[in-house]
């Protein structure tokens, strides 16, 4: 116990600073060891628009062709009469 007794104020501050630095160093080491390594996430194959439309057409046959706009269904040569 000689380390704590019969010390001046400055010597006690130095001892305390050493303990503080050691504590911070130990906390940093524990934090680095505790963080889990990031695992690589497997890249899943993304669904294309055509595949999504085909899937919806199979599930809802009455909606086949709903993705096409009415303008493209009318045809290019048709002209609408404006009254």
N, C-alpha and C positions, 0 to 999 in steps of 0.2 A: 504494500500500500504506500510505499515511499513515493510512488509516482504522483499521487494526489496531494499529499500533505507537504507542508513546508515549501510552498511555491509562491512566487510573487503573482500578482494579477496578470502581468504580461505572459508569464510562463503558463498560467492556466488558460489564457486566451489562445496561445499557440497549440496547447494540447487539444483544446476544443476544436480548433480549426482543422487539426489533423483528423479528428474523429468525423467532422463534417464532410471533409473531402473523401474519406474512406466510405462513409455512408452513401454519398452520392455515387461514387464509383461502383459500389456493390448494387445499388438500385438500378443503375444503368445496365450492369451485366445481367441482373435478374430479368429486367424488361426485355433485353435482347434475346435471352434464352426462352422467355415465355411466349414471345410472338410466334404464332404458327407460320410455317413456310406456306406461301401461297401456291396452291396446286393449280396446274394448268387446267382450264376448263375445256373439255373436248368441244370442238366446234361441230355443231349439229348442221346437217344439210338444210338449207333454207328452201322453203317451198316457193316455186315460181308462180306467177300469176296464172299461167295456163294450167298448171297442175291444180291450183285452187279452184279455178273455174270448172275443170273436169270433175273434181270431187263434189262441188255443189250441184253440178248437173246430174250426177249419179244419185245424190241424196234427194234432190227436188226436181224431178223430171218435168214438172209443169212450168218451171222457170228457165228452161233451156233457151238460150239466146237472149236472156235478159240483160246481159252485159253490153250488148250492142245497142247503140243509140237508135232512135227512130229515124233520124236523118239518113243513116247508112242503110236502113232497111227500105227506104223509099226509092232509092236509086239516084243516079247522078243526073239522068236526062229528064226527070220529071220536073215540071214547073208548077208551083202552086198558084192558083188564082187568088189575087188579093182583091177583095171587094170593098 
